[in-house]
């Protein structure tokens, strides 16, 4: 974290570990190992970018791969073949110990195995130069090292006289002979023996011959001589002028690209995009120049890639509106939390790191408004907010005291002090299955009575019923509880009180289900995890998003049964692993129980979103302007649309993002 709160967090964690007598290495490996990891990450990102650029322009050479996949000091590749992997867009093969991009991967073309596979023009073979264009016969042109074509640098070009045209096999044909055949400027081809010897057609530079392979093995013998090189040919052999303005087709490489069916939308010819089905009354429909297109100019809800950038609907940042919360008293922010009211307006709590106080912001039809719930010094750490019954509840910490600020439906604030000796890091607040306000927190234990805490325990309090909640890990007592969360709203939960927690001392992340006097623990992953977030769906099933800090991945888990009865199974998935991603997760579910996750891309310092529809994860970058995305908090309104608040560290402010098709 690049702010005051992140530094406090590291110092506090280090202090607890030292008191417990543990040695925890927060940074593994040597400086050289960290440098190597950064180089591999840089090369992976470059490969991913190259892959996207090639989708728009197959001829893109991605020369930036040379710098991104080489050691800046020695100039050497990070591993043999790394630059080639990057230029092929093969980010999955960029890792330490990679055998290079000739290694066999499921579904991946292997250049050099002698088999022409999808995406290859040739593979380890050679052909006579005369078959490749205006070249003399008798010389073999070898396949290029990347299998993208043949090396014509070894070929000798043929130059016909001014009154002749070049035909198949290097033959020059006299224009005055009346022959018919290929024509001026056309690609060379063989009509096959079924149609006699190839001839030339056309008598000037404005006429040339086009063909189409109708039968798979033979070319049509009656294809037309078109009027200009901008023309292209339909399957029946007729020519069409590309300047005719027809929105249903576009000419490129002398062939017709159609834009007539839903499956055509999102296809690109490089400079043109099939944006939507042609409409004679809408000049922006059909084929349009790709430059300057935006998804939001067409639709962000149709499941189509309307601007041909490879991103659909909310994957595309064109479909998001971002706003700055210009708090007049804030020049640095942390611990941001949000919930939505019954009108889908956001209510936000956060710590102003400049003043060291808790701040509250809300949006209504007149704009954003800001308040200070607690004017005492040094508070707001671990702020967590829930909106329930027309009131706003914010749990937070003031040094080692747990506090609760409540805003009534008339706008007045009351602040109460709850537990003391609370571990000064975070809180999590939500509405329990019985509609009571529940707060989870971590409390220190001094088991040897030396005045110093040597362990901690995840505990809770039901504010509505003034009841303490017990969370025990496998009935084995306190541990070292680092990151935990409770659902904002859990009316369908089978647990009276539910929390997800990572216990550093046991290296496990678990769901804890409590009835108040006892609890059950259900672990679902082992490793090193942070930034977990939990939600409960309409069936009472549990969904968790969390960050695998050891491997730099965003992960997701859900339980398909009744957690209280342990009647189901956990399902764990890796959602995003491109670079170091997944910090500051926040999960919410739409009305169909589809998960949405907002999170921070550590490698690129961006805010990202992942959502699952019909079993498929969709991933997109919402905001990349500066260092943005830490302390992300996501909520989904009654209209089924997500909203997100997050920190803009570069400018020290809170930002708010919502889909462009919603008013707020």
C-alpha positions in Angstrom: 0.0 0.0 0.0 1.3 3.5 -0.9 -0.2 5.5 1.9 0.0 6.1 5.7 -2.5 3.3 6.5 -0.5 0.7 4.6 2.6 1.6 6.7 0.7 1.4 9.9 -0.6 -2.0 8.9 2.9 -3.4 8.2 4.3 -2.0 11.5 1.4 -3.4 13.6 1.6 -6.9 12.0 5.4 -7.0 12.5 4.9 -6.0 16.2 2.4 -8.8 16.9 4.6 -11.4 15.3 7.6 -10.3 17.2 5.8 -10.5 20.5 4.6 -14.0 19.6 8.1 -15.0 19.0 7.5 -15.8 15.3 9.6 -14.9 12.4 7.5 -14.2 9.3 9.2 -13.2 6.0 7.0 -10.7 4.3 9.4 -10.6 1.4 10.6 -13.9 0.1 13.7 -14.4 -2.0 16.6 -12.1 -2.7 16.6 -8.7 -4.5 17.6 -10.5 -7.6 14.6 -12.9 -7.3 12.3 -9.9 -7.0 13.9 -8.3 -10.0 13.5 -11.5 -12.0 9.8 -11.7 -11.0 9.2 -8.1 -12.2 10.9 -8.9 -15.5 8.7 -12.0 -16.1 5.6 -10.0 -15.1 6.5 -7.2 -17.5 7.0 -9.7 -20.3 3.7 -11.4 -19.6 1.8 -8.1 -19.7 3.5 -7.2 -23.0 2.5 -10.6 -24.5 -1.1 -10.0 -23.4 -1.1 -6.6 -25.0 0.4 -8.0 -28.2 -2.3 -10.6 -28.3 -5.0 -7.9 -28.2 -3.2 -5.8 -30.8 -2.9 -8.8 -33.2 -6.6 -9.4 -32.8 -7.2 -5.9 -34.3 -4.3 -6.1 -36.7 -2.9 -9.5 -37.6 0.2 -7.8 -39.1 1.2 -6.2 -35.8 4.8 -7.0 -35.0 4.8 -6.0 -31.3 8.4 -4.6 -31.4 8.0 -3.4 -27.8 8.4 -7.1 -26.7 12.2 -6.7 -27.3 12.5 -4.2 -24.4 9.8 -5.8 -22.1 11.3 -9.3 -22.3 15.0 -8.4 -22.0 17.2 -7.6 -18.9 17.6 -3.8 -18.9 21.2 -4.2 -17.8 22.6 -7.1 -19.8 20.2 -6.8 -22.8 19.7 -10.6 -22.8 16.3 -12.3 -23.1 14.9 -13.3 -19.7 14.9 -16.8 -21.2 15.6 -18.2 -24.7 12.6 -17.5 -26.9 10.9 -15.0 -24.5 10.7 -12.3 -27.1 9.2 -14.7 -29.6 6.6 -15.9 -27.0 5.7 -12.2 -26.5 5.4 -11.4 -30.2 3.2 -14.5 -30.6 1.0 -13.1 -27.7 1.6 -16.3 -25.8 1.7 -15.0 -22.2 0.9 -18.4 -20.7 4.4 -19.7 -21.7 6.3 -16.8 -20.1 7.5 -18.1 -16.7 10.7 -19.1 -15.1 12.0 -22.3 -16.5 9.8 -22.1 -19.6 10.9 -24.3 -22.5 9.9 -21.5 -24.9 7.0 -21.3 -27.3 7.9 -24.5 -29.2 6.6 -26.5 -26.2 3.4 -28.3 -26.9 0.4 -26.7 -25.2 -3.2 -28.0 -25.5 -4.8 -26.3 -28.6 -1.6 -24.3 -29.4 0.0 -24.4 -32.8 3.6 -25.6 -32.6 5.9 -24.0 -35.1 8.6 -26.4 -36.2 6.8 -29.7 -35.9 6.2 -30.0 -39.7 2.4 -29.7 -39.4 0.6 -26.6 -40.6 -1.8 -25.8 -37.7 -4.4 -23.1 -37.0 -2.7 -19.7 -37.2 0.3 -21.0 -39.3 0.9 -20.4 -43.0 3.7 -23.0 -43.3 5.8 -25.2 -41.0 9.4 -26.4 -41.8 8.7 -26.7 -45.6 9.8 -24.8 -48.7 8.1 -23.9 -51.9 9.2 -22.7 -55.4 9.5 -18.9 -55.5 7.2 -18.7 -58.6 4.2 -19.7 -56.5 4.7 -16.8 -54.1 4.3 -13.9 -56.6 6.3 -12.1 -59.2 9.4 -14.3 -58.9 11.4 -16.6 -61.1 11.0 -20.3 -60.7 13.8 -22.8 -59.7 14.5 -21.3 -56.2 13.0 -22.7 -53.0 11.8 -20.2 -50.4 11.9 -21.6 -46.8 9.3 -21.2 -44.2 10.0 -18.4 -41.8 11.0 -19.2 -38.2 7.6 -18.1 -36.8 5.7 -20.1 -39.4 3.9 -16.8 -40.6 4.9 -17.2 -44.2 7.8 -17.9 -46.6 11.1 -16.1 -46.8 11.0 -14.3 -50.2 14.3 -12.6 -49.7 16.0 -15.5 -51.5 13.7 -15.1 -54.6 14.5 -13.2 -57.8 11.7 -10.8 -58.9 10.5 -10.8 -62.5 9.8 -7.6 -64.3 7.6 -7.8 -67.4 7.7 -5.2 -70.2 5.4 -2.1 -70.0 2.9 -3.7 -72.4 2.8 -7.1 -70.6 1.2 -8.4 -67.5 2.6 -11.0 -65.0 0.8 -14.4 -65.0 1.2 -17.6 -63.1 4.7 -19.2 -63.1 6.5 -16.0 -64.1 5.0 -15.8 -67.6 4.7 -12.4 -69.2 1.6 -11.9 -71.4 1.2 -9.4 -74.2 -1.8 -7.2 -73.6 -2.6 -6.9 -77.3 -3.0 -10.7 -77.7 -6.7 -10.6 -76.5 -6.0 -13.3 -73.8 -8.0 -13.4 -70.6 -6.7 -14.3 -67.2 -5.3 -12.8 -64.1 -5.0 -9.1 -64.8 -3.1 -6.1 -63.5 -2.2 -6.0 -59.8 -4.0 -9.3 -58.9 -2.5 -12.0 -56.7 -1.1 -14.9 -58.7 -3.0 -18.1 -58.7 -3.4 -21.3 -60.8 -6.8 -22.0 -62.5 -5.8 -25.7 -62.4 -5.5 -28.0 -65.4 -9.3 -28.2 -65.6 -9.4 -24.8 -67.2 -6.4 -24.8 -69.4 -3.3 -22.6 -69.2 -3.5 -19.4 -67.1 -3.9 -16.3 -69.2 -4.1 -12.6 -68.5 -7.2 -10.4 -68.6 -7.4 -6.6 -68.5 -5.8 -4.0 -70.6 -5.0 -1.2 -68.1 -4.2 -0.5 -64.4 -7.9 0.1 -63.6 -8.9 -3.5 -64.3 -7.9 -6.8 -62.7 -9.1 -10.3 -62.1 -10.7 -11.6 -58.9 -11.5 -15.2 -57.9 -13.2 -17.1 -55.2 -12.7 -20.8 -54.2 -16.2 -22.2 -54.5 -15.5 -25.9 -54.5 -12.6 -26.2 -52.2 -10.3 -27.7 -54.9 -11.0 -25.6 -58.0 -11.3 -21.9 -58.8 -14.2 -20.4 -60.6 -13.3 -19.8 -64.2 -15.7 -17.0 -64.9 -14.8 -14.5 -62.2 -15.1 -10.9 -63.2 -12.5 -8.3 -64.1 -13.2 -5.5 -61.5 -12.8 -1.8 -62.1 -10.4 -0.8 -59.3 -8.1 -2.2 -56.6 -10.6 -1.0 -54.0 -13.2 -3.4 -55.3 -13.9 -6.9 -53.9 -15.7 -10.0 -55.1 -18.8 -11.8 -53.8 -18.9 -15.6 -53.8 -20.7 -15.6 -57.1 -17.7 -13.9 -58.8 -19.4 -10.5 -59.2 -17.5 -7.4 -58.2 -18.6 -4.7 -55.8 -17.1 -1.2 -55.2 -16.0 -0.6 -51.6 -17.0 3.0 -51.8 -20.7 2.2 -52.5 -21.6 3.0 -48.8 -23.4 -0.3 -48.2 -23.3 -1.0 -44.5 -23.7 -4.8 -44.8 -20.3 -5.5 -46.3 -16.8 -4.2 -46.2 -14.0 -4.9 -48.7 -10.6 -5.9 -47.5 -7.9 -8.1 -49.1 -10.1 -8.1 -52.2 -12.7 -10.2 -50.5 -16.1 -9.4 -48.9 -16.5 -9.2 -45.1 -20.2 -9.4 -44.2 -22.0 -7.7 -41.4 -25.4 -9.2 -41.8 -26.0 -11.5 -38.7 -25.6 -11.3 -34.9 -22.5 -13.5 -35.2 -20.8 -10.9 -37.4 -21.0 -8.2 -34.8 -17.7 -7.6 -33.2 -15.7 -8.9 -36.2 -13.0 -6.6 -37.6 -11.2 -6.2 -40.9 -8.4 -4.3 -39.1 -9.6 -0.7 -39.8 -13.3 -1.4 -39.9 -15.6 -2.9 -37.3 -19.0 -4.6 -37.6 -20.6 -2.5 -34.9 -24.2 -3.7 -35.1 -26.7 -5.0 -37.7 -27.1 -2.6 -40.6 -29.9 -0.1 -40.4 -30.7 2.1 -43.3 -32.0 4.8 -40.9 -28.9 4.7 -38.7 -25.7 5.7 -40.5 -23.6 4.6 -37.4 -24.7 1.0 -37.8 -23.0 -1.8 -39.8 -19.4 -1.5 -40.9 -17.7 1.6 -39.3 -14.1 2.8 -39.1 -12.7 1.3 -35.9 -10.8 4.4 -34.8 -12.8 6.3 -32.1 -15.5 3.7 -31.6 -16.9 3.2 -28.1 -18.9 0.3 -26.7 -21.2 2.9 -24.9 -22.1 4.5 -28.3 -24.0 1.3 -29.1 -25.0 -0.9 -26.1 -23.4 -2.0 -22.8 -26.0 -4.7 -22.2 -26.4 -6.7 -25.4 -23.6 -9.2 -24.9 -21.8 -8.0 -28.1 -18.5 -6.4 -28.7 -19.7 -3.3 -30.6 -16.3 -1.6 -30.9 -14.2 -4.6 -31.8 -11.8 -4.2 -28.9 -12.3 -7.8 -27.5 -14.3 -6.5 -24.5 -18.0 -7.0 -24.0 -20.4 -4.8 -21.9 -19.1 -4.1 -18.4 -15.7 -5.6 -19.3 -15.2 -2.4 -21.3 -14.4 0.8 -19.4 -16.4 2.6 -22.0 -19.4 1.3 -20.2 -18.4 2.9 -16.8 -18.8 6.4 -15.5 -16.3 7.4 -12.9 -16.8 10.4 -10.5 -14.4 12.0 -8.0 -15.7 12.7 -4.5 -14.2 16.1 -3.9 -14.3 16.1 -0.2 -13.2 19.7 0.9 -11.5 18.2 4.1 -9.7 15.2 2.6 -6.3 15.0 1.0 -5.7 11.3 1.6 -8.1 8.4 2.1 -8.1 4.8 3.3 -10.5 2.1 4.7 -13.3 2.8 2.3 -16.7 1.0 2.6 -20.0 1.5 0.8 -23.6 0.3 0.9 -26.6 1.3 -1.1 -30.0 2.6 0.1 -33.4 1.6 -1.2 -33.1 4.1 -4.1 -29.7 2.7 -5.1 -27.8 5.8 -3.9 -24.4 5.2 -2.3 -23.4 5.8 1.3 -19.7 5.8 1.9 -17.4 5.7 5.0 -13.7 6.3 4.9 -10.8 7.5 6.9 -9.3 10.9 6.1 -5.6 10.1 6.5 -4.7 13.8 6.6 -6.9 14.8 9.5 -6.9 11.3 11.0 -10.7 11.2 11.3 -13.7 9.2 10.1 -15.6 10.8 7.2 -19.0 10.0 5.7 -20.3 10.8 2.2 -23.6 10.2 0.5 -25.1 10.9 -2.9 -28.6 12.2 -3.6 -30.3 14.0 -6.5 -28.5 17.3 -5.5 -25.0 15.8 -5.5 -22.5 14.5 -3.0 -22.6 15.6 0.7 -19.9 15.1 3.4 -20.0 14.8 7.2 -17.7 14.0 10.1 -19.5 11.5 12.4 -16.7 11.5 15.1 -14.7 14.7 15.7 -12.3 13.1 18.2 -8.7 12.6 17.2 -7.1 9.5 15.6 -10.1 7.5 14.5 -11.6 5.9 11.4 -9.2 2.9 11.1 -10.9 -0.2 9.7 -14.1 1.7 8.8 -16.9 -0.6 7.6 -20.5 0.6 6.7 -23.9 -0.9 6.3 -27.2 0.7 5.5 -30.2 -0.9 7.2 -33.7 0.2 8.1 -33.1 3.8 6.9 -30.1 4.2 9.1 -26.3 4.2 8.5 -24.1 2.1 10.8 -20.3 2.5 10.7 -17.9 0.4 12.8 -14.4 1.7 13.2 -11.4 1.9 15.5 -9.9 4.6 17.6 -6.5 3.4 18.7 -7.5 0.1 20.4 -11.2 0.9 21.0 -14.0 -0.4 18.9 -16.5 2.3 18.0 -19.9 2.4 16.4 -21.4 5.6 14.7 -25.1 5.6 13.9 -26.8 8.1 11.6 -30.6 8.3 12.1 -33.0 8.8 9.3 -33.2 12.5 10.4 -29.4 12.9 9.9 -28.2 13.0 13.5 -25.2 11.0 14.7 -24.6 9.1 17.9 -21.2 7.5 18.7 -20.7 4.7 21.2 -17.6 2.9 22.5 -17.7 -0.9 22.5 -14.8 -3.2 23.2 -11.4 -2.2 24.2 -8.0 -3.8 23.6 -9.2 -4.5 20.0 -6.4 -5.2 17.6 -6.0 -1.9 15.8 -6.4 -3.0 12.2 -9.9 -3.6 10.8 -13.6 -4.2 11.6 -16.4 -5.6 9.5 -20.1 -4.8 9.9 -23.2 -6.3 8.4 -26.9 -7.1 8.9 -27.3 -10.6 10.3 -29.8 -13.3 9.3 -32.1 -12.0 12.1 -31.8 -8.4 10.9 -29.6 -7.3 13.8 -26.5 -5.2 13.4 -23.4 -7.4 13.8 -19.7 -6.3 14.1 -16.7 -8.6 13.8 -13.3 -7.5 15.2 -10.1 -9.0 16.4 -9.2 -8.9 20.1 -5.8 -9.3 21.8 -5.1 -12.0 24.4 -2.5 -11.8 27.1 -2.3 -15.5 28.0 0.8 -15.4 30.1 -0.2 -12.2 32.0 2.9 -10.3 31.2 0.9 -7.2 30.0 1.6 -8.0 26.3 -0.7 -9.6 23.8 0.7 -12.9 22.5 -2.3 -14.1 20.5 -5.6 -12.9 19.2 -9.1 -14.2 18.5 -11.9 -13.2 16.0 -14.9 -12.2 18.0 -18.1 -10.3 17.4 -20.9 -8.3 19.0 -24.6 -8.2 18.1 -25.3 -4.5 18.7 -29.0 -4.8 18.4 -29.3 -7.4 21.1 -26.1 -6.5 23.1 -24.8 -10.0 22.7 -21.2 -11.2 22.3 -20.5 -13.6 19.5 -18.0 -16.5 19.8 -15.9 -17.5 16.8 -13.5 -20.4 17.6 -11.1 -22.0 15.1 -11.6 -25.8 15.2 -12.3 -25.4 18.9 -8.6 -24.9 19.4 -8.5 -21.5 20.8 -6.9 -18.2 19.8 -4.6 -17.9 16.8 -3.5 -14.9 14.8 -6.4 -13.6 12.8 -5.3 -11.2 10.0 -8.1 -10.6 7.5 -11.8 -11.3 8.1 -15.1 -10.1 6.7 -18.8 -10.5 7.3 -21.6 -10.2 4.6 -23.3 -6.8 4.3 -26.7 -8.5 4.3 -27.3 -12.2 5.1 -31.0 -12.7 5.6 -30.8 -16.1 3.8 -27.7 -17.3 5.7 -28.1 -20.6 7.6 -25.8 -19.2 10.3 -27.0 -16.8 12.9 -23.6 -15.0 12.4 -21.2 -15.6 9.6 -17.6 -14.6 9.1 -14.8 -15.5 6.8 -11.3 -15.4 8.2 -7.7 -16.0 7.4 -5.6 -17.3 10.4 -1.9 -16.6 9.8 -0.8 -19.0 12.5 -2.6 -21.9 10.8 -2.3 -20.8 7.1 -5.9 -21.5 6.5 -8.9 -19.5 5.3 -12.2 -20.6 6.8 -15.9 -19.8 7.0 -17.0 -19.5 10.6 -20.7 -20.2 11.4 -21.9 -19.1 14.8 -25.1 -19.4 16.7 -23.8 -17.0 19.4 -22.8 -19.6 22.0 -20.9 -21.9 19.7 -19.4 -21.9 16.3 -18.4 -24.3 13.5 -15.3 -23.9 11.3 -15.2 -24.9 7.7 -11.8 -24.4 6.0 -11.7 -24.3 2.2 -8.1 -23.3 1.2 -4.6 -23.4 2.6 -1.9 -21.0 1.9 -1.3 -17.3 2.4 -4.3 -15.1 1.8 -5.5 -11.6 2.4 -8.4 -9.2 1.5 -11.3 -11.6 1.7 -14.9 -10.6 1.1 -18.1 -12.7 1.6 -21.7 -12.7 0.3 -24.7 -14.9 0.8 -27.0 -15.8 -2.1 -30.8 -16.4 -2.3 -30.3 -20.1 -1.4 -28.1 -19.4 1.7 -25.0 -20.5 -0.1 -21.7 -18.7 0.6 -19.5 -16.9 -1.9 -16.0 -15.7 -1.1 -13.5 -13.6 -3.0 -9.9 -13.5 -1.7 -6.3 -12.7 -2.7 -3.7 -15.4 -2.9 -0.8 -13.3 -1.7 1.9 -15.9 -2.2 1.0 -16.4 -5.9 -0.5 -13.0 -6.7 -3.9 -14.4 -7.9 -7.5 -13.5 -7.4 -9.5 -16.5 -6.1 -13.1 -17.3 -5.6 -14.9 -20.0 -3.6 -18.5 -21.0 -3.0 -20.2 -23.5 -0.8 -23.1 -25.4 -2.4 -25.0 -26.5 0.7 -26.0 -25.6 4.3 -22.8 -24.5 6.0 -24.4 -24.8 9.4 -25.1 -28.5 8.8 -21.9 -29.0 6.7 -24.1 -30.5 4.0 -22.3 -29.3 0.9 -19.0 -28.9 -0.8 -16.6 -26.1 -1.5 -15.6 -25.1 -5.0 -12.5 -23.1 -5.5 -11.5 -21.3 -8.7 -8.7 -18.9 -9.8 -10.4 -16.0 -11.4 -7.5 -13.8 -12.6 -3.8 -14.5 -12.5 -2.4 -12.1 -15.2 0.3 -10.3 -13.2 -0.1 -9.6 -9.5 -3.9 -9.2 -9.0 -6.5 -9.6 -6.4 -5.8 -7.2 -3.5 -8.7 -5.2 -1.9 -11.4 -7.6 -3.0 -15.1 -6.8 -2.6 -17.8 -9.3 -3.7 -21.6 -8.9 -4.2 -24.2 -11.0 -6.0 -26.9 -9.9 -8.5 -30.5 -11.0 -8.4 -29.6 -14.2 -10.3 -26.8 -15.0 -7.7 -24.1 -14.2 -10.2 -20.9 -13.0 -8.4 -19.3 -9.6 -9.1 -15.8 -8.9 -7.7 -14.0 -5.5 -7.6 -10.3 -5.7 -6.9 -6.9 -4.0 -7.3 -4.4 -4.9 -10.0 -1.1 -4.5 -8.1 1.0 -4.8 -11.2 -0.7 -2.0 -13.2 -2.2 -0.1 -10.2 -5.7 -0.3 -11.8 -9.2 -1.0 -10.6 -10.6 -4.2 -12.2 -13.9 -6.1 -12.1 -14.7 -9.8 -12.7 -18.2 -11.2 -13.0 -19.5 -14.6 -13.8 -22.4 -15.1 -16.2 -23.5 -18.6 -17.4 -20.5 -20.2 -16.0 -18.0 -17.9 -17.7 -15.8 -15.3 -16.0 -15.6 -11.8 -17.6 -12.8 -9.6 -16.6 -12.2 -5.9 -17.4 -10.3 -2.8 -16.2 -12.6 0.0 -15.1 -10.1 2.7 -14.2 -6.4 3.0 -15.0 -5.9 6.7 -14.5 -3.0 6.8 -12.0 -2.8 4.5 -8.9 -6.4 3.6 -8.4 -8.4 0.6 -7.0 -7.2 0.2 -3.4 -9.9 -0.2 -0.7 -12.4 -1.2 -3.3 -16.0 -1.6 -2.1 -18.7 -3.0 -4.4 -22.5 -3.2 -4.0 -25.3 -4.2 -6.3 -28.5 -2.3 -6.3 -32.1 -3.5 -6.6 -31.8 -2.7 -10.3 -29.2 -5.5 -10.6 -26.3 -3.1 -11.5 -23.0 -2.8 -9.6 -21.5 0.3 -8.1 -18.0 0.6 -6.7 -16.1 3.1 -4.6 -12.3 3.0 -4.3 -9.2 5.0 -3.6 -7.4 7.2 -6.1 -4.0 7.2 -4.3 -2.4 9.5 -6.9 -4.8 12.3 -6.0 -5.7 11.3 -2.4 -9.4 11.1 -3.1 -12.3 8.6 -3.2 -13.8 7.8 -6.6 -17.2 6.3 -7.5 -17.9 4.1 -10.6 -21.3 3.1 -12.0 -22.5 1.8 -15.4 -23.1 4.6 -17.9 -26.7 3.4 -18.4 -27.6 4.1 -14.8 -28.3 7.7 -13.5 -26.1 7.1 -10.4 
